[in-house]
Amino acid sequence: MSETVECKPVAGDVPVFREDGALCLDLRGIDTPPKPLVAVVELIERADTGDTVRVLIARDPVNLYPELIERGWSWTKEPAKDGGLLLILARDASQGGNPAR
């Protein structure tokens, strides 16, 4: 059984939690740009982030992908079970970033 632990928020008040060893954001209720993008970028730049981040988001964040590449992160995306998208972000060992598949 997975345990969920709350962590320090990002972008002022966006909750972050750790589940199954990865930091997670649920941004589906945040529709005001650029807050979702800011929350993800702030999280991946934190020292305690690790190599994997899971993000639930309402729609495809096309403006986020160049930011991820620039910072050396790759991603995969899939439909979330209860709506929106699940992005699984991974720190790229080569720091080159990869386009979505």
C-alpha positions as CSV (number, residue, x, y, z in Angstrom):
1,M,0.0,0.0,0.0
2,S,1.4,3.4,-1.0
3,E,1.8,6.2,1.6
4,T,1.1,9.8,0.7
5,V,3.2,12.5,2.5
6,E,2.7,16.2,2.1
7,C,5.8,18.3,1.2
8,K,6.5,22.0,0.9
9,P,4.2,23.7,-1.6
10,V,5.3,25.4,-4.8
11,A,4.1,28.5,-6.6
12,G,3.0,30.0,-3.3
13,D,0.2,27.5,-2.4
14,V,0.2,24.5,-4.8
15,P,0.4,21.4,-2.6
16,V,3.1,18.9,-3.3
17,F,3.0,15.3,-2.0
18,R,5.3,12.4,-2.1
19,E,3.8,9.0,-3.2
20,D,5.7,5.8,-3.9
21,G,9.0,7.7,-3.7
22,A,8.1,10.4,-6.3
23,L,7.1,14.0,-5.8
24,C,3.6,14.7,-7.2
25,L,1.5,17.7,-8.2
26,D,-2.2,17.7,-8.9
27,L,-2.8,20.8,-11.1
28,R,-6.2,19.8,-12.6
29,G,-8.0,22.5,-10.6
30,I,-5.6,25.3,-11.5
31,D,-6.6,26.9,-14.8
32,T,-4.9,30.3,-14.5
33,P,-1.7,30.5,-16.6
34,P,1.1,30.6,-15.9
35,K,0.6,29.0,-12.4
36,P,0.7,25.3,-13.5
37,L,3.9,25.9,-15.5
38,V,5.5,27.9,-12.7
39,A,4.6,25.1,-10.2
40,V,6.3,22.4,-12.3
41,V,9.4,24.4,-13.0
42,E,9.7,25.4,-9.4
43,L,9.4,21.8,-8.3
44,I,11.9,20.4,-10.7
45,E,14.4,23.0,-9.7
46,R,14.2,22.2,-6.0
47,A,17.1,20.3,-4.4
48,D,14.8,17.6,-2.8
49,T,13.0,16.7,-6.1
50,G,14.8,13.5,-7.1
51,D,14.7,12.1,-10.6
52,T,11.0,11.5,-11.1
53,V,8.0,13.8,-10.7
54,R,4.3,12.9,-11.5
55,V,2.0,15.7,-12.6
56,L,-1.8,15.5,-13.0
57,I,-3.0,18.3,-15.2
58,A,-6.2,19.2,-17.0
59,R,-4.8,19.6,-20.5
60,D,-1.7,19.1,-22.5
61,P,0.8,21.7,-21.2
62,V,2.6,22.5,-24.6
63,N,4.3,25.6,-23.2
64,L,5.9,23.4,-20.5
65,Y,7.8,21.1,-22.8
66,P,10.5,23.6,-23.9
67,E,11.1,24.4,-20.2
68,L,11.6,20.7,-19.4
69,I,14.0,20.2,-22.3
70,E,16.0,23.3,-21.3
71,R,16.4,21.9,-17.7
72,G,17.3,18.4,-18.8
73,W,14.0,16.6,-18.1
74,S,12.1,14.2,-20.4
75,W,8.5,13.1,-20.1
76,T,5.8,10.7,-21.0
77,K,2.1,11.4,-20.9
78,E,-1.0,9.3,-20.6
79,P,-4.6,9.8,-19.8
80,A,-5.2,10.1,-16.1
81,K,-7.7,7.6,-14.6
82,D,-10.1,10.3,-13.4
83,G,-9.6,12.9,-16.1
84,G,-6.9,15.1,-17.6
85,L,-3.4,13.9,-18.2
86,L,-0.7,12.2,-16.1
87,L,2.8,13.5,-17.0
88,I,5.7,11.4,-15.7
89,L,8.8,13.6,-15.7
90,A,12.2,12.1,-15.5
91,R,15.6,13.8,-15.0
92,D,17.5,12.9,-18.1
93,A,20.9,11.5,-17.2
94,S,22.5,13.0,-20.3
95,Q,20.8,16.4,-19.5
96,G,19.6,16.6,-23.1
97,G,15.9,16.1,-22.5
98,N,13.7,14.2,-25.0
99,P,10.5,15.1,-26.8
100,A,7.3,13.4,-25.7
101,R,6.5,10.1,-27.2
